Amino acid sequence: MSPTTRAYLRVCSLFLFALPILAAEDPEITALKVAVKAAQSAGDNAWMLVSSAFVLMMTGPGLALFYSGLVRRKNVLGTMMQSFVMMAVITLLWGICGYSLVFGEGNPFIGDFRYAFLQGVGAAPNADYAPTIPHLTFMVYQMMFAIITPALIAGAFAERVRFHAMVLFSVLWLFLVYVPVAHMVWGKGGYLNPFLGGTIPVFDFAGGTVVHITSGFSALVTAIMIGKRVGYPHERMVPHSLVLSFIGACMLWVGWFGFNAGSALAASALASSAFVATHFAAAAGAVSWMVAERIRNGKASALGAISGAVAGLATVTQGAGFVTPVSGAIIGFIAGFVCFYMVVIVKNKLGYDDSLDAFGVHGVGGFIGCLLTGVFATRAVNDALKLANGQAAPLGLVDGNPGQVLNQFIGALIGIAFGVVGTWLALKVTGLITPVRMDKQQEAEGMDVALHGEEGYAFED
């Protein structure tokens, strides 16, 4: 063996001997990586816990105050109770099986029972949904959406439905409408989920279809099936306290940041984008509704301003994490004008009694927002959807993907179909078990005294 060959072999032997040492990472670098990952998880978890609290605040006190101020004084507590009871009842049902049926892997239309009674839902993240926060945090965040959605419907039949009937209807509605639609849009393998194996890609960042379309069109069905309030529309039924409604609307505006920005599921740049788009949409909705009022009535009202803000918020929900802030403002402007037209003109012409305009704001706003998401969604904001080559996929019309508008329309129709059919069925079943509507004497007396045996305002002589 030549000296050169021997030298070469020695070098190779030394290299092979040193390879494990070279491959081993410095313990300090390993510890640093672990610390960075832990810090990210802690930051994301903190943001998601705060967002969860914000979304719960939207139901109580936000929605409770907003709705209760819009009814007559004799119904203020009864209206608040309709929101509050959802916080209690839906929470328990969500833990028992609701969460599992939405986010468990079942089929394209419904989940399974793998997470029933929160089995397997603990500190470890669920990599399919939120890889940097505890599975338990993700579960409780999604719970808050399930709580507020049936509470929104109550605005359509305010002042005339028995308390226990409302609870039973809401429970049935949760499983007939919310659970399957939420699974289809957000669950792994859901029929409409563009990111986790869905057949029809429908972009719904924070619940435009899942929350607003389903609840809004369900509200219309309940208003028609239950019938008008006694005296409507001949008697004046004005809000008893716009002050309460004003405070509630402001709480909804603030809470909506948890609703939309929280849906990024991390304290990220996407959360910032959704936050800003949400705020711009609310502001634009308030302004456009006030302008519409000024043109029609000569005055901009406080009720109109807060209604416009809620319309803008409801409409941008679907696209909050897919559109730019400027697009969010455009969506809000459109929402204010269209929802004003539905509430002030169309409702009066058609004659249905949607007491607190749940359909005119949430149903119509949700539908418009679903379509406009197909127009304005852009990979410049959200690049999570990838092409086969790994590049970010074009999202909406502005990205050169006009077909997404059709996908959004199909998704909206599916949400409407589930809302209409599921609501009809839930009301029919409820009516077989217990009377749904208060009798005329109870309605004249008011929900507070007739249903709960107490008064919201006990003024001393």
C-alpha positions as CSV (number, residue, x, y, z in Angstrom):
1,M,0.0,0.0,0.0
2,S,1.4,3.3,-1.0
3,P,2.1,6.1,1.4
4,T,-0.5,8.2,-0.3
5,T,-3.2,5.6,0.1
6,R,-2.3,5.1,3.7
7,A,-2.6,8.8,4.4
8,Y,-5.9,8.9,2.6
9,L,-7.3,6.1,4.7
10,R,-6.1,7.8,7.9
11,V,-7.9,11.0,7.0
12,C,-11.1,9.0,6.2
13,S,-10.9,7.2,9.5
14,L,-10.4,10.4,11.4
15,F,-13.4,11.9,9.6
16,L,-15.6,8.9,10.4
17,F,-14.6,9.0,14.0
18,A,-15.3,12.8,14.3
19,L,-18.6,12.6,12.4
20,P,-20.8,11.9,15.4
21,I,-19.1,14.7,17.3
22,L,-19.6,17.1,14.4
23,A,-23.2,16.1,14.0
24,A,-24.0,16.6,17.7
25,E,-25.5,20.0,18.4
26,D,-24.2,22.2,21.1
27,P,-26.3,21.8,24.2
28,E,-26.7,25.5,24.5
29,I,-28.1,25.8,21.0
30,T,-30.5,22.9,21.7
31,A,-31.6,24.6,24.9
32,L,-32.0,27.9,23.1
33,K,-34.3,26.3,20.5
34,V,-36.4,24.7,23.2
35,A,-36.7,28.1,24.9
36,V,-37.7,29.9,21.7
37,K,-40.4,27.3,21.0
38,A,-41.7,27.5,24.6
39,A,-41.8,31.3,24.4
40,Q,-43.7,31.2,21.1
41,S,-46.2,28.7,22.6
42,A,-46.6,30.8,25.8
43,G,-47.2,34.0,23.7
44,D,-49.7,32.3,21.4
45,N,-51.5,30.7,24.3
46,A,-51.8,34.0,26.2
47,W,-53.3,35.6,23.1
48,M,-55.7,32.8,22.6
49,L,-56.9,32.7,26.2
50,V,-57.5,36.5,26.0
51,S,-59.3,36.0,22.7
52,S,-61.5,33.3,24.2
53,A,-62.5,35.7,27.0
54,F,-63.2,38.5,24.4
55,V,-65.5,36.2,22.4
56,L,-67.3,35.2,25.6
57,M,-67.7,38.9,26.5
58,M,-69.5,39.3,23.1
59,T,-72.3,37.1,24.4
60,G,-72.4,38.4,28.0
61,P,-72.4,41.3,28.5
62,G,-72.1,42.4,24.8
63,L,-75.0,40.8,23.1
64,A,-77.1,40.7,26.3
65,L,-76.9,44.4,26.6
66,F,-77.2,45.1,22.9
67,Y,-80.4,43.1,22.6
68,S,-81.9,43.9,25.9
69,G,-81.8,47.6,25.3
70,L,-83.7,47.2,22.0
71,V,-86.7,45.5,23.6
72,R,-89.4,47.0,25.7
73,R,-88.7,47.5,29.4
74,K,-90.9,44.6,30.5
75,N,-88.7,42.2,28.6
76,V,-85.2,43.4,29.5
77,L,-84.3,40.5,31.9
78,G,-85.9,37.9,29.8
79,T,-83.8,39.0,26.8
80,M,-80.6,39.0,28.9
81,M,-81.4,35.5,30.1
82,Q,-81.6,34.2,26.6
83,S,-77.9,35.1,26.1
84,F,-76.8,34.1,29.5
85,V,-78.4,30.7,29.5
86,M,-76.4,29.9,26.3
87,M,-73.2,30.5,28.2
88,A,-74.2,27.8,30.6
89,V,-76.0,25.2,28.5
90,I,-73.8,25.2,25.4
91,T,-70.7,25.0,27.5
92,L,-71.7,21.7,29.0
93,L,-72.9,20.3,25.6
94,W,-69.7,21.3,24.0
95,G,-67.7,19.4,26.5
96,I,-69.8,16.3,26.3
97,C,-69.8,15.8,22.6
98,G,-70.2,19.1,20.6
99,Y,-66.5,19.7,20.3
100,S,-65.8,16.2,19.2
101,L,-68.6,16.2,16.6
102,V,-67.1,19.4,15.0
103,F,-63.4,18.7,15.2
104,G,-63.1,14.9,15.4
105,E,-62.3,13.1,12.2
106,G,-65.5,11.5,11.0
107,N,-66.8,12.1,7.5
108,P,-67.1,15.2,5.3
109,F,-70.3,16.2,7.1
110,I,-69.9,15.3,10.8
111,G,-67.1,14.4,13.2
112,D,-66.9,11.5,15.5
113,F,-66.8,10.9,19.3
114,R,-63.0,10.6,19.8
115,Y,-63.0,13.8,21.9
116,A,-66.3,13.1,23.8
117,F,-66.1,14.3,27.4
118,L,-62.9,16.0,26.3
119,Q,-61.0,12.7,26.2
120,G,-57.6,13.4,24.7
121,V,-58.0,17.2,25.0
122,G,-55.2,18.4,27.2
123,A,-52.0,20.4,27.3
124,A,-50.4,18.9,24.2
125,P,-51.3,20.8,21.0
126,N,-53.4,19.3,18.2
127,A,-51.1,19.7,15.2
128,D,-54.0,19.7,12.7
129,Y,-55.6,22.8,14.1
130,A,-53.3,24.8,16.3
131,P,-49.8,23.5,16.7
132,T,-48.5,26.1,19.1
133,I,-51.2,26.2,21.8
134,P,-52.6,23.5,24.1
135,H,-55.5,21.5,22.6
136,L,-57.5,22.6,25.6
137,T,-57.1,26.2,24.7
138,F,-58.2,25.6,21.1
139,M,-61.3,23.7,22.4
140,V,-62.4,26.5,24.8
141,Y,-61.8,29.1,22.1
142,Q,-64.1,27.3,19.7
143,M,-66.6,26.8,22.4
144,M,-67.2,30.6,22.6
145,F,-68.3,30.6,18.9
146,A,-70.8,27.8,19.6
147,I,-72.2,29.8,22.5
148,I,-72.9,33.1,20.7
149,T,-74.3,31.6,17.5
150,P,-77.7,30.4,18.8
151,A,-77.9,33.5,21.1
152,L,-77.9,35.6,17.9
153,I,-81.0,33.9,16.6
154,A,-83.0,35.0,19.7
155,G,-83.0,38.6,18.4
156,A,-85.5,37.5,15.7
157,F,-88.1,36.2,18.1
158,A,-87.5,38.6,21.0
159,E,-90.4,39.3,23.4
160,R,-92.6,36.4,22.5
161,V,-91.0,32.9,23.1
162,R,-91.1,30.9,26.3
163,F,-87.7,30.5,28.1
164,H,-87.6,26.7,28.3
165,A,-88.8,26.5,24.7
166,M,-85.9,28.8,23.6
167,V,-83.4,26.6,25.5
168,L,-84.8,23.3,23.9
169,F,-84.8,24.9,20.4
170,S,-81.2,26.1,20.8
171,V,-80.0,22.7,21.9
172,L,-81.6,21.0,18.9
173,W,-80.4,23.8,16.6
174,L,-76.8,23.3,17.9
175,F,-76.7,19.7,16.7
176,L,-78.8,20.0,13.6
177,V,-77.2,23.2,12.2
178,Y,-74.1,24.5,13.9
179,V,-72.3,21.2,14.5
180,P,-72.4,19.9,10.9
181,V,-71.7,23.3,9.2
182,A,-68.8,24.0,11.6
183,H,-67.3,20.6,10.8
184,M,-67.7,21.0,7.1
185,V,-66.0,24.4,7.2
186,W,-63.4,24.0,9.9
187,G,-63.1,20.3,10.8
188,K,-60.4,18.0,9.3
189,G,-61.8,16.4,6.2
190,G,-64.8,18.7,6.3
191,Y,-66.6,19.1,2.9
192,L,-65.9,22.8,2.7
193,N,-62.4,23.0,4.4
194,P,-59.8,24.2,1.9
195,F,-56.9,23.5,4.2
196,L,-57.6,20.0,5.6
197,G,-58.9,17.9,2.7
198,G,-62.2,19.5,1.8
199,T,-63.9,18.9,-1.6
200,I,-65.1,22.5,-2.2
201,P,-62.7,25.1,-0.9
202,V,-64.6,27.8,1.0
203,F,-62.7,30.5,2.9
204,D,-64.3,31.3,6.2
205,F,-61.7,32.7,8.6
206,A,-63.8,33.4,11.6
207,G,-67.4,32.3,11.0
208,G,-69.1,34.2,8.3
209,T,-70.9,31.1,7.1
210,V,-70.6,29.0,10.3
211,V,-72.0,31.8,12.6
212,H,-73.6,34.6,10.7
213,I,-75.2,32.9,7.7
214,T,-76.6,30.0,9.7
215,S,-77.9,32.1,12.6
216,G,-79.2,34.9,10.3
217,F,-81.2,32.7,8.0
218,S,-82.4,30.6,10.9
219,A,-83.5,33.9,12.5
220,L,-85.7,34.6,9.5
221,V,-87.3,31.2,9.6
222,T,-88.1,31.6,13.3
223,A,-89.6,35.0,12.8
224,I,-91.9,33.7,10.1
225,M,-92.8,30.4,11.8
226,I,-93.4,31.9,15.3
227,G,-95.3,34.9,14.0
228,K,-95.4,38.6,14.8
229,R,-95.5,40.2,18.2
230,V,-98.9,41.1,19.4
231,G,-99.6,44.6,18.1
232,Y,-96.8,44.6,15.4
233,P,-96.5,46.7,13.3
234,H,-99.4,48.9,14.3
235,E,-98.2,49.7,17.9
236,R,-94.9,51.5,18.4
237,M,-92.3,49.1,19.9
238,V,-89.3,51.3,20.5
239,P,-86.1,50.4,22.3
240,H,-86.5,51.0,26.0
241,S,-82.8,51.9,26.5
242,L,-80.5,52.8,23.7
243,V,-77.9,53.5,26.3
244,L,-77.7,49.8,27.1
245,S,-77.6,48.9,23.4
246,F,-74.9,51.5,22.8
247,I,-72.7,50.0,25.6
248,G,-73.4,46.5,24.3
249,A,-72.5,47.4,20.8
250,C,-69.2,48.9,21.9
251,M,-68.4,45.7,23.8
252,L,-69.2,43.7,20.7
253,W,-66.8,45.9,18.7
254,V,-64.0,45.2,21.1
255,G,-64.8,41.6,21.6
256,W,-64.9,41.1,17.8
257,F,-61.1,41.4,17.8
258,G,-61.0,38.1,19.7
259,F,-63.5,36.7,17.3
260,N,-61.6,37.6,14.1
261,A,-58.0,38.2,15.1
262,G,-58.1,35.3,17.5
263,S,-59.0,33.1,14.6
264,A,-55.3,33.3,13.4
265,L,-54.8,30.9,16.4
266,A,-51.5,32.6,17.1
267,A,-50.0,36.0,18.1
268,S,-48.9,36.5,14.6
269,A,-48.8,39.0,11.7
270,L,-51.9,37.3,10.4
271,A,-53.7,38.2,13.7
272,S,-52.6,41.8,13.2
273,S,-53.9,41.9,9.7
274,A,-57.3,40.4,10.8
275,F,-57.4,42.8,13.7
276,V,-56.9,45.9,11.5
277,A,-59.3,44.7,8.7
278,T,-62.0,44.1,11.4
279,H,-61.6,47.6,12.8
280,F,-61.7,49.3,9.5
281,A,-64.8,47.3,8.5
282,A,-66.7,48.3,11.7
283,A,-65.8,51.9,11.2
284,A,-66.8,51.9,7.5
285,G,-70.1,50.1,8.3
286,A,-71.0,52.7,11.0
287,V,-70.3,55.6,8.6
288,S,-72.1,54.1,5.6
289,W,-75.2,53.3,7.7
290,M,-75.2,56.9,9.1
291,V,-74.9,58.3,5.6
292,A,-77.8,56.2,4.4
293,E,-79.9,57.4,7.3
294,R,-79.0,61.0,6.6
295,I,-80.0,60.6,3.0
296,R,-83.3,58.9,3.8
297,N,-84.3,60.5,7.1
298,G,-82.3,63.7,7.3
299,K,-80.7,62.5,10.6
300,A,-78.0,60.0,11.6
301,S,-79.2,58.1,14.7
302,A,-77.3,56.4,17.5
303,L,-79.2,53.2,16.8
304,G,-78.2,53.4,13.2
305,A,-74.5,54.0,14.0
306,I,-74.2,51.0,16.2
307,S,-76.3,48.9,13.8
308,G,-73.9,49.8,11.0
309,A,-70.8,48.9,13.1
310,V,-72.3,45.5,13.9
311,A,-73.2,45.0,10.2
312,G,-69.6,45.8,9.2
313,L,-68.2,43.4,11.8
314,A,-70.5,40.6,10.8
315,T,-69.8,41.1,7.1
316,V,-66.0,41.1,7.4
317,T,-65.9,38.1,9.7
318,Q,-65.6,35.6,6.8
319,G,-62.7,37.3,5.1
320,A,-60.9,39.0,8.1
321,G,-57.8,36.8,7.7
322,F,-57.8,36.8,3.9
323,V,-58.3,40.5,2.9
324,T,-56.3,43.6,3.3
325,P,-57.4,46.4,5.7
326,V,-58.5,48.5,2.7
327,S,-60.6,45.7,1.4
328,G,-62.0,45.4,4.9
329,A,-63.1,49.0,4.7
330,I,-64.8,48.4,1.3
331,I,-66.6,45.4,2.7
332,G,-67.8,47.5,5.7
333,F,-69.1,50.3,3.5
334,I,-71.0,47.9,1.3
335,A,-72.4,46.2,4.4
336,G,-73.7,49.4,6.0
337,F,-75.7,50.4,2.9
338,V,-77.1,46.9,2.1
339,C,-78.0,46.0,5.6
340,F,-79.7,49.4,6.1
341,Y,-81.8,48.7,3.0
342,M,-82.8,45.3,4.3
343,V,-83.7,46.5,7.8
344,V,-85.4,49.7,6.9
345,I,-87.1,49.0,3.6
346,V,-87.2,45.3,2.7
347,K,-88.4,44.1,6.1
348,N,-91.3,46.6,6.1
349,K,-92.3,45.7,2.6
350,L,-92.3,41.9,3.3
351,G,-93.9,42.3,6.7
352,Y,-92.0,39.7,8.8
353,D,-91.2,40.6,12.4
354,D,-87.5,40.1,12.8
355,S,-87.6,42.0,16.2
356,L,-84.0,42.9,16.5
357,D,-82.9,42.5,12.9
358,A,-80.9,39.4,13.3
359,F,-81.6,38.4,9.7
360,G,-81.1,41.9,8.2
361,V,-77.7,42.3,9.8
362,H,-76.2,38.8,10.4
363,G,-77.9,36.8,7.7
364,V,-77.6,39.4,4.9
365,G,-74.2,40.7,6.1
366,G,-72.9,37.1,6.4
367,F,-74.0,36.3,2.9
368,I,-72.5,39.5,1.4
369,G,-69.3,38.9,3.3
370,C,-69.0,35.3,2.0
371,L,-69.2,36.5,-1.6
372,L,-66.9,39.4,-1.1
373,T,-64.3,37.2,0.5
374,G,-64.2,35.4,-2.8
375,V,-63.5,38.7,-4.5
376,F,-60.9,40.2,-2.1
377,A,-59.1,37.2,-0.6
378,T,-55.4,37.4,-1.4
379,R,-52.3,35.3,-0.8
380,A,-50.5,38.6,0.1
381,V,-52.4,38.4,3.4
382,N,-52.8,34.6,3.9
383,D,-50.4,32.2,2.1
384,A,-51.4,29.1,4.0
385,L,-53.0,27.4,0.9
386,K,-50.3,25.9,-1.3
387,L,-50.0,24.7,-4.9
388,A,-48.5,21.3,-5.7
389,N,-45.1,23.1,-6.3
390,G,-45.2,24.6,-2.8
391,Q,-46.0,28.1,-3.9
392,A,-48.8,30.1,-2.3
393,A,-52.1,29.5,-4.2
394,P,-54.1,32.4,-5.6
395,L,-57.1,32.9,-3.4
396,G,-59.8,35.3,-4.7
397,L,-60.7,37.3,-7.7
398,V,-58.1,39.9,-7.0
399,D,-55.5,37.2,-7.1
400,G,-56.7,35.9,-10.5
401,N,-58.9,33.2,-9.1
402,P,-62.5,34.2,-10.1
403,G,-63.8,30.7,-9.5
404,Q,-63.5,31.3,-5.8
405,V,-66.5,33.5,-5.9
406,L,-68.6,30.5,-7.1
407,N,-67.1,28.4,-4.3
408,Q,-68.1,31.0,-1.8
409,F,-71.6,31.1,-3.2
410,I,-71.9,27.3,-2.9
411,G,-70.7,27.4,0.7
412,A,-73.2,30.2,1.5
413,L,-76.1,28.1,0.0
414,I,-75.1,25.1,2.0
415,G,-75.0,27.2,5.2
416,I,-78.4,28.6,4.3
417,A,-79.9,25.2,3.5
418,F,-78.8,23.8,6.8
419,G,-80.0,26.9,8.7
420,V,-83.5,26.8,7.0
421,V,-84.1,23.1,7.2
422,G,-82.5,22.6,10.6
423,T,-84.4,25.5,12.1
424,W,-87.7,24.3,10.7
425,L,-87.1,20.8,12.1
426,A,-85.9,22.1,15.5
427,L,-89.0,24.3,15.9
428,K,-91.3,21.5,14.9
429,V,-89.8,19.1,17.4
430,T,-89.8,21.8,20.1
431,G,-93.4,22.5,19.5
432,L,-94.3,18.8,19.9
433,I,-92.7,18.8,23.3
434,T,-93.7,22.2,24.7
435,P,-95.6,25.3,23.5
436,V,-93.1,27.7,21.9
437,R,-94.8,31.0,22.0
438,M,-96.1,32.9,25.1
439,D,-99.8,33.3,25.3
440,K,-101.3,36.8,24.8
441,Q,-101.6,37.5,28.5
442,Q,-98.0,36.6,29.1
443,E,-96.8,38.7,26.2
444,A,-98.8,41.6,27.5
445,E,-97.3,41.2,31.0
446,G,-93.8,40.8,29.7
447,M,-91.2,38.1,29.8
448,D,-89.6,39.4,33.1
449,V,-92.7,38.9,35.3
450,A,-94.5,36.1,33.3
451,L,-91.5,33.8,32.7
452,H,-89.0,34.7,35.5
453,G,-91.1,36.3,38.2
454,E,-89.0,39.4,38.6
455,E,-88.6,42.9,37.2
456,G,-85.6,44.5,35.5
457,Y,-86.4,47.9,37.0
458,A,-88.1,48.1,40.4
459,F,-88.7,51.9,40.9
460,E,-89.7,53.0,44.4
461,D,-92.7,55.3,44.7
